[in-house]
Amino acid sequence: MPHHPHSHLLAALGLATLALTVSACDPGSVEGDASAPSDGAPARDARVDDGGATTPSDAGPGGDAATPDAATRDAGPRDAGPPRPLPEAGDPSFDHVTNAALDGVCETGNPFGFTLADWNYDGYPDLQSWSHGRESHCMWTSDGDGTFTVDPDWTAETAPFFTGGWNVQAGDLDGDGDVDALGRTTEGHDGWIENTTPTMGGDPSAVFHRGPWGHRSTFTVADFDGDGDLEIGDAGPTIYRLDGSVQTTLGSERSAIVFDWNGDSYPDVVMPGGPSWTNDGDGSFSPASAGPAFTDCQPGGSLLFDADLDGDIDVLCYTGDDDLWIVVNEGGGAFRRHDLSTRFNVVNTVATKASHSVADYNNDGYVDVLIMGRSSSSTNLLLNRGGLVFERADNDVTFDTDLGGDHYSARPTTAPHDYDLDGRVDFVGYELRDDVPAANLMLWRNTTPAAGGFVQVVLTAEAMGNGGNRDAIGAIVEALVPGTETRVGSDYRTLRSYQQGMPTLAHVGTDTQAVVDLRVTWPSGHGVEVFPGVRADGRYIIRYASSGSRIEPWAPGSGY
């Protein structure tokens, strides 16, 4: 891995031998984890499940799913000791942190958003602001305790960096261990910045690649052909290799939603109101029909997650008329529309006026939805109660500050992550105001008093195929009741336009379950593995190997 500018944060490279766990009564405390290997003890092997795709039954919330070859998934020996009681998850609450070194400290001229990524690859999440025109961008590096430091050496002149759009995402696109960026340039073409040096910004050896994509507003990064390398699918989609050459062209003028909708681990393509295709596993596609449930769904405003814990990826959709619904994936290529609009105030929350993110904010296992509009009245935290029932949190209690603004050319942005490492997902909101000519980032700390348990997992897949998909983008991480197929929580790892998140870390709520089996569906045909007897309130790293992956304890700040 190349040398990083923050080498003082990387002094402890390699894995810690003691797992970090967070006490149920004091989420900020740290204690030893009896289920984790220590003092050099070998890591547990996974139980490999090669039974193929999961075919869900009518499971309902957290229900069982009929999975082929289920006998290969017994929980195995327990070494976690007596389960520690965890509280039943309560409703989330948040406090605005005013001393996080984020508010109004970085002039960006005309900001249009920010990107969450581990830019220095130390295990802590960092934030970068992007601006229009040719003003400078700004970088905040995480201190690991919910505070940030402005990096004075990270100054990136706009050209040839991204301007004029909201679509800037980040991930290790080429598998070299550095975080790269993908977004739009001044000429209206998309490109990506290959991070080849300790400092990306303004360094001539940070190579800029401009591709012919970008004539539409959405993109998805995925391993479309199963070779272990990442490709870029634009809205058409035309699928490009990172060098800009065309791999596959599907030839539609509509924007696409790209996700694994038939459960075989390969990314498929849905055109709302138009044609759709299933991935054949080698970079080619076959025509298919996703039905009418996606009609009028804005690809740029869609969110991908397992809403009902049945093992299939569902889609939150809304239109320019602020209609809101979930496209429920019933398996086997069948979808139905579950309307939500009548329950929530979703005015001014379309893709050009709001930011959308998904995370389990109270660790009950169900993924919640945060839609941040341009005012507090259009900011909605939709709490997932299970069974496709969502309730809107009370903004007067949860969000006591206006998160929006009326900036004429920008949009709010949110990025969920456990910034203070207490096991509860916080979020950073980007307030856009005409009277503040700076990047007004606000950290909202999750203070939920009765959060359930959690498991945080780093997936690393440099040994997968050609090794380009280092962060295992496209993987699904599920927590199961030990020895069963009952799902407790789920996290779908995706890297796509508009859906903010950190591809290097999965966060799965476990509710009252103190010990779980972890199931990882690796992307693009690279298998399914179960890791039995994993204690909740712990952080782990899973290193992919075709002969059987290994799970080990992991400490943020120690790299990967």
C-alpha positions in Angstrom: 0.0 0.0 0.0 1.4 3.5 -0.8 2.6 5.7 2.0 -0.2 8.0 3.4 0.2 11.5 4.6 -1.3 10.7 8.0 1.2 8.0 8.8 0.8 8.8 12.5 -2.7 7.4 12.3 -1.4 4.2 10.7 1.3 3.3 13.2 -0.6 0.3 14.2 -1.0 -1.3 10.8 -2.3 -4.8 10.9 -5.1 -6.3 13.0 -5.7 -5.8 16.6 -5.8 -9.0 18.6 -8.6 -7.8 20.9 -12.0 -7.2 19.5 -13.7 -3.9 20.5 -17.2 -4.3 22.0 -19.5 -1.6 23.2 -21.3 -2.1 26.5 -25.1 -2.2 26.3 -25.4 0.1 29.4 -22.7 2.4 28.2 -22.4 2.5 24.4 -19.1 4.4 24.6 -17.2 1.9 26.8 -14.8 -0.7 25.4 -14.3 -4.2 26.8 -12.8 -7.5 25.7 -14.8 -9.9 23.5 -14.7 -13.5 24.6 -15.9 -14.6 21.2 -13.0 -13.0 19.4 -9.6 -14.6 18.9 -6.9 -13.0 21.2 -3.2 -13.5 22.0 -2.6 -14.8 18.5 -5.3 -17.4 18.5 -6.4 -18.4 15.0 -9.4 -16.7 13.5 -12.6 -18.8 13.0 -13.2 -20.3 9.6 -16.4 -19.7 7.7 -18.9 -22.3 6.8 -19.2 -22.1 3.0 -22.7 -22.2 1.6 -22.6 -23.0 -2.1 -26.3 -23.7 -2.4 -26.9 -20.8 -4.8 -29.3 -17.9 -4.5 -31.7 -17.6 -1.7 -35.4 -18.0 -2.6 -37.5 -16.3 0.1 -40.8 -17.5 1.3 -43.5 -15.2 2.5 -41.4 -14.5 5.6 -42.8 -11.2 6.9 -40.7 -9.1 9.1 -37.5 -10.9 10.2 -39.0 -14.2 9.0 -37.4 -17.3 7.8 -36.4 -17.9 4.2 -36.2 -21.2 2.5 -32.5 -21.6 1.4 -31.0 -24.5 -0.5 -28.6 -26.7 1.3 -29.5 -25.2 4.7 -27.8 -28.1 6.4 -24.4 -26.6 5.6 -25.3 -23.6 7.8 -25.4 -25.0 11.3 -24.1 -22.6 13.8 -21.1 -24.6 14.8 -19.4 -24.6 18.2 -20.0 -21.6 20.5 -17.1 -19.8 22.1 -18.9 -16.5 23.0 -19.8 -17.4 26.5 -23.2 -16.6 28.0 -25.1 -14.1 25.9 -25.2 -10.6 27.5 -28.8 -9.2 27.6 -29.3 -6.4 25.2 -32.2 -3.8 25.4 -35.1 -3.8 23.0 -34.3 -1.0 20.6 -36.0 2.3 21.3 -36.7 5.2 19.0 -33.6 7.1 17.8 -32.7 10.6 19.1 -30.0 13.0 17.9 -28.0 15.9 19.2 -26.4 18.5 17.0 -22.7 18.6 17.8 -21.4 22.1 17.5 -17.7 21.5 18.4 -16.9 18.9 15.7 -14.7 21.3 13.7 -17.1 21.2 10.8 -19.4 24.3 11.0 -18.3 27.1 8.6 -14.6 26.5 8.9 -13.8 25.8 5.2 -14.5 28.3 2.4 -15.6 26.4 -0.7 -17.0 29.3 -2.7 -20.1 27.7 -4.2 -20.5 24.3 -2.6 -22.8 21.6 -4.0 -22.2 18.6 -1.7 -19.7 16.4 0.1 -18.5 12.8 0.0 -18.0 10.4 2.8 -15.0 8.1 2.4 -11.9 6.9 4.2 -9.6 9.1 2.2 -6.4 8.2 4.1 -7.4 4.5 4.6 -6.8 4.5 8.4 -10.2 3.1 9.3 -11.9 6.4 10.2 -14.5 8.1 7.9 -13.4 11.4 6.4 -15.4 14.1 4.6 -14.7 16.1 1.5 -16.6 19.1 0.2 -16.9 19.8 -3.5 -17.7 23.2 -5.1 -18.8 24.7 -8.4 -16.6 26.8 -10.7 -12.9 26.8 -10.0 -12.9 27.3 -6.3 -11.0 24.9 -4.0 -12.5 21.9 -2.3 -12.0 21.1 1.4 -11.1 18.0 3.4 -12.0 17.1 7.0 -10.2 14.0 8.4 -11.8 12.2 11.2 -10.2 12.1 14.6 -12.0 8.9 15.4 -14.1 10.3 18.3 -16.8 12.3 16.4 -14.5 15.3 15.8 -12.7 16.3 12.6 -9.6 18.3 11.6 -9.4 20.4 8.5 -6.5 19.1 6.4 -4.6 22.2 5.3 -2.5 20.1 2.8 -5.5 18.8 1.0 -6.2 21.6 -1.5 -7.6 20.5 -4.8 -8.1 22.9 -7.6 -11.3 22.2 -9.5 -9.7 21.5 -12.8 -9.6 18.7 -13.6 -11.7 17.8 -10.6 -15.4 17.7 -10.6 -17.7 20.7 -11.0 -21.2 21.5 -12.1 -23.0 18.5 -10.6 -24.0 16.7 -7.4 -22.8 13.2 -8.3 -19.5 12.7 -6.6 -18.9 9.3 -5.0 -15.8 7.6 -3.7 -14.3 4.2 -3.3 -11.2 2.1 -4.2 -12.0 1.8 -7.9 -8.8 0.1 -8.9 -8.0 -2.0 -5.9 -4.7 -0.4 -5.0 -5.7 0.5 -1.4 -6.3 4.2 -2.0 -9.7 5.8 -2.3 -10.6 7.2 -5.7 -13.3 9.6 -6.6 -15.9 9.5 -9.4 -18.0 12.4 -10.6 -18.8 15.1 -13.2 -16.3 17.5 -14.8 -16.8 21.1 -16.1 -17.3 19.8 -19.6 -20.3 17.7 -18.6 -18.3 14.4 -19.0 -17.8 12.1 -16.0 -14.4 11.0 -15.0 -12.6 9.5 -12.1 -9.6 10.6 -10.0 -7.1 7.8 -9.4 -5.5 8.4 -6.1 -1.9 7.4 -6.7 -0.1 9.6 -4.2 -0.2 10.4 -0.5 -2.2 13.6 -1.3 -4.8 13.5 -4.0 -5.6 17.1 -4.3 -3.7 19.1 -6.9 -0.9 16.6 -7.1 0.2 16.0 -10.7 0.6 12.3 -10.1 -3.1 11.9 -9.1 -4.2 10.7 -12.5 -7.4 12.0 -13.9 -9.3 9.7 -16.2 -12.1 11.1 -18.3 -14.6 8.8 -19.8 -17.3 9.3 -22.5 -20.0 8.6 -19.9 -21.9 11.3 -18.1 -24.5 12.4 -20.6 -27.1 11.3 -18.0 -27.2 12.0 -14.3 -26.8 8.6 -12.7 -24.1 5.9 -12.4 -23.3 2.7 -10.6 -19.9 1.2 -9.8 -20.0 -2.7 -9.7 -18.3 -5.8 -10.9 -20.6 -6.5 -13.8 -18.7 -9.5 -15.3 -17.4 -11.3 -12.2 -13.7 -10.9 -12.9 -13.1 -9.1 -9.6 -12.6 -5.7 -11.2 -15.0 -2.8 -11.0 -16.7 -1.2 -14.0 -18.8 2.0 -14.3 -22.4 1.8 -15.6 -23.9 5.1 -16.7 -27.6 5.7 -16.8 -28.2 4.1 -20.2 -26.6 2.0 -19.2 -23.4 1.7 -21.1 -20.9 -0.2 -19.0 -17.3 1.1 -19.2 -14.0 -0.2 -18.0 -12.0 2.2 -15.9 -9.9 3.1 -18.9 -13.0 4.4 -20.7 -13.4 1.5 -23.1 -16.9 0.1 -23.6 -17.6 -3.3 -22.1 -21.4 -3.5 -22.8 -24.0 -1.2 -24.3 -27.7 -1.9 -23.6 -28.7 1.1 -25.8 -31.6 2.7 -23.9 -32.1 6.4 -23.5 -33.7 6.0 -20.0 -32.0 6.2 -16.7 -31.3 2.9 -15.0 -31.5 1.4 -11.5 -28.7 -1.2 -11.1 -28.9 -3.8 -8.4 -29.1 -7.6 -7.9 -32.9 -8.0 -8.3 -33.0 -11.7 -9.0 -30.8 -12.9 -6.1 -27.9 -14.4 -8.0 -25.4 -11.8 -6.7 -24.8 -10.2 -10.1 -25.9 -6.6 -10.8 -29.0 -6.4 -13.0 -30.6 -3.5 -14.8 -34.1 -2.0 -14.4 -35.4 0.8 -16.6 -38.4 2.4 -14.9 -41.2 2.3 -17.4 -38.9 0.6 -20.0 -36.9 -2.5 -20.7 -34.9 -4.4 -18.1 -32.1 -6.9 -18.2 -30.7 -9.7 -16.0 -27.0 -10.2 -15.8 -25.7 -13.4 -17.4 -22.6 -13.4 -15.2 -20.0 -12.7 -17.9 -20.7 -9.1 -18.8 -23.6 -9.9 -21.1 -27.3 -9.4 -20.3 -30.6 -11.0 -21.2 -33.9 -9.1 -21.7 -36.3 -9.4 -18.7 -39.4 -7.6 -17.4 -39.5 -6.0 -14.0 -43.2 -5.1 -14.3 -45.0 -1.8 -13.7 -44.0 -1.3 -10.1 -41.0 0.8 -11.1 -42.9 3.1 -13.5 -42.1 6.8 -12.8 -39.4 5.9 -10.2 -36.6 8.4 -10.4 -33.3 6.4 -10.6 -31.4 9.3 -9.1 -33.7 9.4 -6.1 -34.0 5.6 -5.5 -32.6 3.8 -2.4 -31.5 0.2 -2.3 -31.9 -1.9 0.8 -33.7 -5.0 2.2 -36.7 -3.2 3.6 -38.5 -6.3 4.9 -35.6 -8.6 5.8 -36.7 -11.3 3.4 -33.3 -11.5 1.7 -34.2 -9.6 -1.4 -33.1 -6.1 -2.3 -36.0 -3.6 -2.3 -36.1 -0.1 -3.8 -37.5 3.1 -2.3 -38.8 5.3 -5.1 -40.3 8.7 -5.6 -41.2 10.9 -8.5 -41.1 14.6 -9.4 -44.6 14.9 -7.8 -43.2 13.7 -4.5 -44.9 10.4 -4.5 -43.1 7.9 -2.3 -43.3 4.1 -2.4 -41.3 0.9 -1.9 -40.9 -1.5 -4.8 -41.1 -4.7 -2.8 -38.9 -7.5 -4.3 -40.8 -10.7 -3.9 -38.1 -12.9 -5.5 -38.0 -14.6 -8.8 -38.2 -11.3 -10.7 -41.6 -10.4 -9.2 -42.2 -6.9 -7.8 -45.1 -5.1 -6.2 -45.6 -1.4 -5.2 -46.2 -0.5 -1.6 -47.3 3.1 -1.3 -46.1 5.4 1.5 -46.9 8.9 0.2 -50.1 9.4 2.2 -48.3 8.9 5.5 -45.4 11.4 5.2 -44.7 15.0 4.2 -42.4 14.4 1.2 -42.8 17.8 -0.4 -39.6 19.1 -1.9 -37.8 15.9 -1.5 -37.2 14.9 -5.1 -33.7 14.1 -6.3 -32.7 17.6 -7.1 -33.9 19.1 -3.8 -33.0 16.5 -1.2 -30.5 13.9 0.0 -31.4 10.3 0.8 -29.7 7.7 2.9 -30.5 4.5 4.6 -29.1 3.1 7.9 -30.4 1.3 11.0 -30.5 4.3 13.4 -31.7 2.4 16.5 -30.1 -1.0 15.9 -33.4 -2.9 15.8 -32.3 -4.7 12.6 -34.6 -2.8 10.3 -33.0 -0.2 7.9 -34.5 3.2 8.3 -34.7 6.0 5.7 -33.5 9.6 6.1 -34.7 12.1 3.5 -33.3 15.6 4.1 -35.0 18.4 2.2 -34.3 22.1 2.0 -36.1 22.8 5.2 -36.9 21.1 8.5 -40.5 20.6 7.4 -39.3 18.5 4.4 -36.8 16.5 6.4 -38.1 13.0 7.2 -36.7 10.2 9.2 -38.8 7.2 8.3 -38.5 4.6 11.0 -38.8 1.0 9.7 -41.0 -0.9 12.1 -40.9 -4.2 10.2 -43.5 -5.7 7.9 -43.1 -2.7 5.5 -44.6 -0.4 8.2 -42.8 3.0 8.4 -43.4 5.8 10.9 -42.2 9.3 10.6 -40.1 10.5 13.5 -41.2 13.8 15.1 -39.0 16.5 13.5 -39.7 18.9 16.3 -38.0 16.5 18.7 -35.4 14.8 16.5 -34.3 17.8 14.3 -34.5 21.0 16.3 -32.4 23.0 13.7 -33.3 23.8 10.1 -31.2 21.4 8.1 -32.0 22.9 4.7 -31.7 26.3 3.1 -32.5 27.9 -0.2 -29.2 27.8 -2.1 -30.1 28.3 -5.7 -27.9 25.6 -7.3 -27.1 23.1 -4.6 -28.8 20.3 -2.7 -28.6 19.1 0.8 -26.4 16.1 1.5 -26.5 13.5 4.3 -23.9 10.8 5.1 -24.7 8.2 7.8 -21.8 6.6 9.8 -20.8 5.7 13.3 -18.5 8.8 13.6 -17.9 8.6 17.3 -17.6 4.8 17.4 -20.2 4.2 20.1 -22.1 1.6 18.0 -24.9 4.0 17.0 -25.2 5.5 13.5 -24.8 9.2 13.4 -25.1 11.4 10.3 -23.6 14.6 8.9 -25.9 17.0 7.2 -24.9 19.7 4.7 -26.8 22.9 5.4 -27.0 25.1 2.3 -27.7 28.8 3.1 -27.4 31.9 1.0 -26.0 33.9 4.0 -23.2 31.4 4.7 -20.7 31.2 1.8 -19.0 28.2 3.3 -19.4 24.5 3.7 -21.8 24.4 6.6 -21.5 20.8 7.7 -23.3 19.7 10.8 -22.7 16.5 12.8 -25.8 14.9 14.3 -24.8 12.5 17.1 -27.0 9.5 17.7 -28.0 9.6 21.4 -30.6 6.8 21.3 -30.7 5.7 25.0 -31.9 2.2 24.3 -30.3 1.1 21.0 -30.1 -2.6 20.2 -26.9 -4.5 19.5 -24.8 -4.1 16.4 -22.1 -5.8 14.3 -19.8 -3.7 12.2 -17.9 -5.5 9.5 -15.1 -4.5 7.1 -15.0 -6.6 3.9 -11.8 -6.8 2.0 -11.5 -8.7 -1.2 -8.1 -8.1 -2.8 -7.9 -11.8 -3.3 -11.2 -11.9 -5.3 -10.5 -12.4 -9.1 -8.3 -9.6 -10.4 -8.5 -7.8 -7.0 -10.0 -4.5 -8.3 -13.1 -4.7 -6.1 -11.1 -4.5 -2.9 -14.1 -3.2 -0.8 -16.4 -6.0 -2.0 -18.9 -3.5 -3.4 -22.2 -5.4 -4.2 -21.9 -7.7 -1.2 -24.8 -8.3 1.3 -24.0 -8.8 5.0 -26.8 -10.4 7.1 -27.1 -11.2 10.8 -29.0 -14.4 11.5 -30.4 -16.0 14.7 -27.7 -18.7 15.4 -28.4 -22.0 13.7 -31.4 -20.7 11.8 -32.4 -18.8 8.6 -34.1 -16.0 10.6 -32.7 -12.7 9.6 -32.0 -10.1 12.3 -30.5 -7.4 10.2 -29.0 -6.7 6.8 -26.7 -4.2 5.0 -26.3 -4.0 1.2 -23.0 -2.6 0.1 -23.5 -0.4 -2.9 -21.6 2.5 -4.7 -23.9 4.6 -6.8 -24.9 8.1 -7.4 -26.9 10.0 -4.8 -27.0 7.1 -2.3 -24.5 8.2 0.3 -22.7 5.7 2.4 -19.3 4.3 3.2 -18.5 1.2 1.1 -15.7 0.1 3.4 -17.9 -0.6 6.5 -21.1 -2.5 7.0 -23.3 -1.8 10.0 -25.9 -4.3 10.9 -28.3 -3.9 13.9 -29.0 -7.1 15.9 -31.8 -5.8 18.2 -31.8 -8.1 21.4 -29.7 -10.8 19.8 -26.3 -10.9 21.6 -24.8 -13.6 19.4 -25.5 -14.0 15.7 -24.3 -15.9 12.7 -23.0 -13.6 10.0 -23.8 -14.5 6.4 -21.9 -12.7 3.6 -23.1 -13.0 0.0 -20.0 -12.0 -2.0 -20.6 -10.0 -5.2 -20.8 -11.3 -8.7 -20.7 -15.1 -8.2 -18.0 -15.3 -5.6 -20.0 -17.4 -3.2 -21.9 -17.2 0.1 -20.3 -17.9 3.5 -21.6 -18.1 7.0 -19.5 -17.2 10.1 -21.1 -18.7 13.2 -21.2 -17.5 16.8 -20.3 -13.9 16.3 -20.8 -11.7 19.3 -22.8 -8.5 18.8 -21.4 -5.1 19.8 -18.2 -6.0 18.0 -16.2 -4.9 15.0 -14.7 -7.4 12.6 -12.8 -7.7 9.4 -13.5 -10.5 6.9 -10.8 -11.2 4.3 -12.1 -13.0 1.2 -10.4 -16.2 0.1 -11.8 -18.6 -2.4 -10.7 -21.5 -0.2 -12.6 -20.0 2.8 -12.6 -16.5 4.2 -11.5 -15.6 7.7 -13.1 -13.4 10.3 -11.0 -11.5 12.7 -11.5 -8.7 15.2 -10.9 -5.2 13.8 -10.1 -1.8 15.5 -10.8 1.4 13.6 -7.7 3.5 13.3 -5.5 0.4 12.5 -6.1 0.4 8.8 -7.3 -2.7 7.0 
